[in-house]
Amino acid sequence: MIKYVPEMTSVVLEEIPDRVSLAVDISNCRGNCVGCHSPFLKKDIGKELTPEVIDTLVADNFGVNCFLFLGEGRDPETLLDLADHVRSLGLEAAVYSGREVVEDIFWNHFDFIKVGPYRPECGPLNNPSTNQRLYRVVDGRPEDITSRFWHRGLEAGL
Ligand code: SF4
């Protein structure tokens, strides 16, 4: 089972370049980031995220073209099934993983994958010294697009 925190669901423009993403915070995080910004997401909280829930969320947020899983939870098989469901709706599927690497099968189910634990000394994606990476998946192969964030960080003085 995959759970999400309904109160934190939002439409975001920055997390995935050139996409209007519906972002859901996934609980039961199995990450262990030293600088964890949301420790409550390590707990078994929230409500079950099902294909029917995704249908409703997408219908309630007309115009989004990407569904972003902020976290993976602890049930990868269900997560991949939900990603497939997102794609069946004509949206792209994205996941922010806190792990260093994801299993190869992930590249076949997502259009965007972010990897790397958050380390305060390295900064987030928009810091050129970040250890995190965002990949766009093209024909099942990862293309590193992390540098798309860096001009934004410089403009913002980050
Ligand atoms: S991925 Fe890292 S920062 Fe995000 S909730 Fe999990 S431990 Fe915390």
Boltz pocket constraint, residues with backbone or C-beta under 6 A from the ligand:
constraints:
  - pocket:
      binder: B
      contacts: [[A, 29], [A, 30], [A, 31], [A, 32], [A, 33], [A, 35], [A, 36], [A, 37], [A, 38], [A, 39], [A, 41], [A, 42], [A, 71], [A, 96], [A, 97], [A, 98], [A, 99], [A, 117], [A, 118]]
      max_distance: 6.0
